[in-house]
């Protein structure tokens, strides 16, 4: 108890210095948590990918589509349970900044996505309306879409003005599922292409392939691609997670930079904290020498310094930890729909705790060793 009293008094002796150090730790821990959450949000789509879904696309590029005739051949591969179509639409809602994914999909698309929960009545209404669309809950909340609303889109890949009627809103099975997208009928898009000169109908962007066993994903992928080897439209089949990660990999440098910055922030505050503890220990050299003269050992001196450092880090780190979820919610709102999933994970919170503790321990090591080794006579002569 006596040591705790001394630690508390030492930490509060220079209130401005301690307050600024606590504030710096708060900012550092908060920044580290937000930056790590940004990285997690970047991988959210890949992390939520199903192990029983494969994506078959053009081996050349996603810009090249595949013939509709491939669907029956893919379905015939052993281990394949379902094949659905999906084509990227790329329309603009009112103005370019209102970007969100739109996919033209086959009627059985939702059979492969059990994580998208759609009321049966809404699904049937969508199936009956050729211009019908299903929108995800996150998208509906962002733009205020309701069942029955007309959503106008200006085509980019598929030119013209399009209008879709919201026939249903689907939810995610849990909060980790991204529902910021719109689905409409592939058949409707295909009909439009047939009426336009120069447009190639009966083409599919990617095939979503449902398989019976995740452990057979590699073998089934090879079997699918083997069917179209040396054809005019060769395919590349991969797991849904690998497909998602191929997009993330385009931003690898950005993600790496964010990770580096998050660690640099912690290193900077470590240097600040170490300097604070060194100044405090140097000012109290005579006091530590007096304690030694009274019979207190080097270990006791080291505990006082380490305790003060950890106490400051506990306050600063604790405040940063407490504020992180609120800051993340504010950042998500400010970023609009850039990150549909932006939640602070338990892993990130634990990393923040470990970083704050590490800063407190490492910053106190050198000052504690120096203070514990000071000689009584030299210490009493010292002027802080």
C-alpha positions in Angstrom: 0.0 0.0 0.0 2.9 2.3 0.8 4.3 1.8 -2.7 1.0 2.4 -4.4 0.7 5.7 -2.5 4.1 6.8 -3.6 3.4 5.8 -7.2 0.2 7.8 -7.3 1.9 10.9 -5.8 4.8 10.6 -8.2 2.5 10.4 -11.2 0.6 13.5 -10.0 3.6 15.5 -9.0 3.9 17.2 -12.4 0.3 17.4 -13.4 0.8 19.1 -16.7 3.6 16.8 -17.9 1.6 13.7 -16.8 -1.6 15.1 -18.4 0.1 15.7 -21.7 1.7 12.2 -21.6 -1.7 10.7 -20.9 -3.2 12.7 -23.8 -0.5 11.5 -26.1 -1.0 7.9 -25.1 -4.8 8.3 -25.6 -4.3 9.7 -29.2 -1.7 7.0 -30.0 -3.8 4.1 -28.8 -6.9 5.5 -30.5 -5.1 6.1 -33.8 -3.6 2.5 -33.6 -7.1 1.1 -33.1 -8.7 3.0 -35.9 -5.9 2.2 -38.4 -6.1 -1.5 -37.6 -9.9 -1.3 -38.0 -9.4 0.2 -41.4 -7.2 -2.8 -42.4 -9.8 -5.2 -41.0 -12.6 -3.4 -43.0 -10.6 -3.8 -46.1 -10.6 -7.6 -45.6 -14.2 -7.8 -44.4 -15.5 -9.2 -47.8 -12.8 -11.9 -48.0 -13.2 -12.9 -44.4 -17.0 -13.4 -44.9 -16.6 -15.4 -48.0 -18.1 -18.9 -48.0 -15.9 -22.0 -48.4 -18.6 -23.7 -50.5 -18.7 -21.2 -53.3 -16.3 -20.9 -56.2 -16.1 -18.1 -58.8 -15.6 -18.9 -62.4 -14.5 -16.0 -64.6 -12.5 -15.3 -67.7 -8.9 -16.3 -67.5 -7.9 -13.1 -69.2 -9.7 -10.4 -67.2 -12.9 -9.7 -65.5 -13.6 -7.3 -68.4 -14.2 -10.3 -70.6 -17.4 -12.2 -70.2 -18.2 -15.9 -70.6 -20.7 -17.6 -72.9 -24.1 -18.6 -71.3 -23.5 -22.1 -72.8 -20.8 -22.7 -70.1 -23.4 -22.9 -67.4 -24.7 -26.3 -68.2 -21.2 -27.7 -68.6 -20.1 -26.3 -65.2 -23.2 -27.8 -63.6 -22.2 -31.2 -65.0 -18.9 -31.3 -63.1 -18.9 -33.7 -60.3 -19.2 -32.0 -56.9 -21.0 -28.9 -58.3 -24.5 -28.4 -56.7 -25.6 -25.1 -58.1 -24.5 -22.6 -60.7 -25.7 -19.0 -60.7 -25.0 -16.0 -63.0 -23.7 -12.6 -61.9 -22.8 -9.6 -64.1 -21.4 -6.3 -62.9 -23.7 -3.4 -64.0 -21.8 -0.3 -62.9 -24.7 2.2 -63.0 -24.6 5.7 -61.4 -27.3 6.7 -58.9 -28.0 10.4 -59.4 -24.3 11.4 -59.3 -21.0 9.6 -59.5 -20.2 9.9 -55.8 -23.2 7.7 -55.0 -21.3 4.5 -55.8 -22.6 1.1 -54.8 -22.4 -2.3 -56.4 -25.2 -3.5 -58.7 -25.3 -7.0 -60.0 -27.5 -8.6 -62.7 -28.1 -12.1 -61.3 -30.0 -15.3 -62.1 -33.1 -16.2 -60.2 -31.3 -18.9 -58.2 -28.5 -16.5 -57.0 -29.9 -16.2 -53.5 -29.9 -20.0 -53.1 -26.2 -19.8 -52.9 -26.2 -16.9 -50.4 -27.9 -18.2 -47.2 -26.3 -15.3 -45.3 -28.7 -12.9 -47.2 -32.0 -13.2 -45.4 -34.9 -12.2 -47.6 -38.6 -12.5 -46.7 -40.2 -15.1 -49.0 -42.9 -12.7 -50.0 -40.3 -10.1 -51.1 -38.4 -12.7 -53.0 -41.5 -13.9 -54.9 -42.4 -10.2 -55.7 -38.9 -9.8 -57.1 -39.2 -12.9 -59.2 -42.5 -11.7 -60.7 -41.2 -8.3 -61.7 -38.7 -8.2 -64.6 -37.6 -4.7 -63.5 -37.6 -5.7 -59.8 -34.6 -5.2 -57.6 -33.5 -6.4 -54.2 -31.4 -4.0 -52.1 -29.4 -4.8 -49.0 -30.3 -3.3 -45.6 -27.1 -1.2 -45.4 -27.8 0.3 -48.8 -31.4 0.9 -48.0 -30.5 2.6 -44.8 -27.9 4.8 -46.5 -30.2 6.1 -49.3 -33.5 5.6 -47.6 -34.8 3.0 -50.1 -38.1 1.4 -49.3 -40.1 -1.3 -51.0 -41.9 0.1 -54.0 -39.4 2.9 -54.6 -38.1 3.4 -58.1 -34.3 3.5 -58.3 -33.0 5.4 -61.4 -29.5 4.5 -62.6 -27.5 6.0 -65.5 -25.7 3.2 -67.3 -22.0 3.3 -67.9 -21.1 -0.1 -69.2 -24.7 -0.6 -70.4 -25.7 2.9 -71.7 -29.0 4.5 -71.2 -31.3 5.5 -68.3 -32.5 2.5 -66.3 -35.2 2.3 -63.6 -35.6 -0.5 -61.1 -38.4 -1.0 -58.6 -37.4 -2.1 -55.1 -39.3 -5.3 -54.4 -37.5 -6.4 -51.3 -34.8 -5.6 -48.8 -32.5 -8.3 -47.6 -30.6 -8.4 -44.3 -27.3 -10.0 -43.4 -27.4 -13.1 -41.2 -25.2 -11.2 -38.7 -23.4 -7.9 -38.5 -20.3 -9.1 -40.3 -22.2 -9.6 -43.6 -22.0 -6.8 -46.2 -25.4 -5.9 -47.6 -24.5 -2.7 -49.4 -25.5 -3.9 -52.9 -28.4 -4.1 -55.3 -29.5 -7.2 -57.3 -31.7 -7.3 -60.3 -32.6 -9.8 -63.0 -29.8 -11.0 -65.4 -32.6 -11.9 -67.9 -33.7 -8.3 -68.0 -30.2 -7.1 -68.8 -29.8 -9.9 -71.4 -33.1 -8.8 -73.1 -31.8 -5.3 -73.4 -28.6 -6.5 -75.0 -30.5 -8.5 -77.6 -32.2 -5.3 -78.8 -29.1 -3.3 -79.2 -26.9 -3.5 -82.3 -23.3 -4.4 -81.6 -24.1 -5.8 -78.1 -23.4 -9.4 -77.4 -26.2 -11.2 -75.7 -26.1 -14.4 -73.7 -22.9 -13.4 -71.9 -22.2 -13.7 -68.2 -19.7 -11.8 -66.1 -18.9 -14.6 -63.6 -20.5 -17.8 -62.6 -21.1 -18.5 -58.9 -20.5 -22.2 -58.3 -21.8 -24.0 -55.3 -19.9 -27.1 -54.3 -20.7 -30.0 -52.0 -17.5 -30.1 -50.0 -15.0 -27.3 -49.2 -12.1 -29.7 -49.2 -12.7 -30.5 -52.8 -12.6 -26.9 -53.9 -9.2 -27.2 -55.6 -10.1 -30.4 -57.5 -13.4 -29.0 -58.7 -11.8 -25.8 -59.8 -9.3 -27.7 -61.9 -12.1 -29.8 -63.4 -14.1 -26.8 -64.4 -11.2 -25.0 -66.0 -10.1 -28.2 -67.8 -13.4 -28.2 -69.7 -12.6 -24.9 -71.3 -8.9 -25.2 -71.8 -7.6 -24.1 -75.2 -11.0 -22.6 -76.0 -11.7 -19.0 -77.2 -12.9 -18.2 -73.7 -10.7 -20.0 -71.1 -11.8 -19.8 -67.5 -10.2 -19.3 -64.1 -12.0 -20.8 -61.2 -11.0 -20.0 -57.6 -12.6 -19.9 -54.2 -14.7 -16.9 -53.3 -12.2 -15.8 -50.7 -9.4 -15.9 -53.3 -11.5 -13.9 -55.7 -12.2 -11.2 -53.1 -8.5 -11.1 -52.1 -7.6 -10.5 -55.7 -9.3 -7.1 -55.4 -7.7 -6.4 -52.0 -4.3 -7.2 -53.4 -4.6 -4.2 -55.8 -4.3 -2.1 -52.6 -1.6 -4.0 -50.9 0.7 -1.0 -50.8 -1.9 1.2 -49.2 -2.7 -1.5 -46.6 1.0 -2.0 -45.9 1.4 1.7 -45.4 -1.5 1.9 -43.0 0.0 -1.0 -40.9 3.4 0.7 -40.9 1.9 4.1 -39.8 0.0 2.4 -36.9 3.2 0.9 -35.6 5.1 4.1 -36.1 2.5 5.9 -33.9 3.2 3.5 -31.1 6.9 3.9 -31.5 6.7 7.7 -31.3 4.6 7.6 -28.1 7.1 5.0 -26.7 9.9 7.5 -27.2 7.8 10.3 -25.6 7.0 8.1 -22.7 10.6 7.0 -22.2 11.7 10.6 -22.2 9.1 11.5 -19.6 10.1 8.6 -17.3 13.8 9.5 -17.7 13.2 13.1 -16.7 11.2 12.0 -13.7 13.8 9.6 -12.6 16.6 12.2 -13.0 14.7 14.7 -11.0 14.3 12.2 -8.1 17.8 10.9 -7.9 18.3 12.4 -4.5 15.0 10.9 -3.3 15.9 7.4 -4.5 19.3 7.7 -2.8 17.5 8.7 0.5 15.2 5.7 0.2 18.3 3.5 -0.2 19.9 5.1 2.8 16.8 4.2 4.8 17.1 0.5 3.8 14.9 0.2 0.7 16.5 -2.0 -1.9 17.1 -1.4 -5.6 14.0 -3.6 -6.5 11.7 -1.2 -4.5 13.1 1.8 -6.5 12.6 0.0 -9.8 9.0 -0.9 -8.8 8.2 2.8 -8.1 9.4 3.8 -11.5 7.8 0.9 -13.3 4.5 1.4 -11.4 4.4 5.1 -12.3 5.0 4.4 -16.0 2.3 1.7 -16.0 -0.1 3.9 -14.2 0.2 6.7 -16.7 -0.1 4.2 -19.6 -3.1 2.6 -18.0 -5.0 5.9 -17.8 -4.0 7.0 -21.3 -4.5 3.6 -22.9 -7.7 3.0 -21.0 -9.2 6.3 -22.3 -8.0 5.5 -25.8 -9.6 2.0 -25.6 -12.8 3.4 -24.3 -13.1 6.0 -27.1 -12.1 3.7 -30.0 -15.6 2.3 -30.7 -17.2 5.8 -30.6 -14.4 7.1 -32.9 -14.9 4.2 -35.2 -18.7 4.8 -35.4 -18.0 8.5 -36.2 -15.4 7.6 -38.9 -17.8 5.1 -40.5 -20.5 7.8 -40.7 -18.1 10.4 -42.1 -16.8 7.9 -44.7 -20.3 7.3 -46.0 -20.6 3.9 -47.7 -16.8 3.4 -48.2 -16.7 0.7 -45.4 -20.0 -1.2 -45.1 -18.5 -3.1 -42.2 -16.4 -1.0 -39.8 -16.4 -2.5 -36.4 -13.6 -2.7 -33.9 -12.7 -6.3 -33.4 -11.8 -8.0 -30.1 -8.4 -8.7 -31.6 -7.8 -5.0 -32.2 -8.9 -4.1 -28.6 -6.5 -6.7 -27.2 -3.7 -5.4 -29.4 -4.4 -1.9 -28.0 -4.1 -3.2 -24.4 -0.9 -5.0 -25.2 0.6 -1.9 -26.9 -0.2 0.4 -23.9 1.3 -2.2 -21.5 4.4 -2.6 -23.7 4.9 1.1 -23.8 4.6 1.4 -20.1 7.1 -1.4 -19.4 9.7 -0.6 -22.1 9.7 3.1 -21.3 10.5 2.4 -17.6 13.3 -0.2 -18.1 16.3 2.2 -18.6 15.2 4.8 -16.0 14.5 2.0 -13.4 17.9 0.3 -14.0 19.7 3.6 -13.6 17.8 4.6 -10.5 18.2 1.2 -8.9 22.0 1.3 -9.4 22.6 4.9 -8.2 25.1 5.1 -5.3 23.8 6.7 -2.1 26.6 9.3 -1.8 26.4 10.3 -5.5 22.7 10.4 -5.4 22.5 12.7 -2.4 24.9 15.1 -4.1 22.7 15.1 -7.3 20.7 18.2 -8.1 17.4 17.3 -9.9 
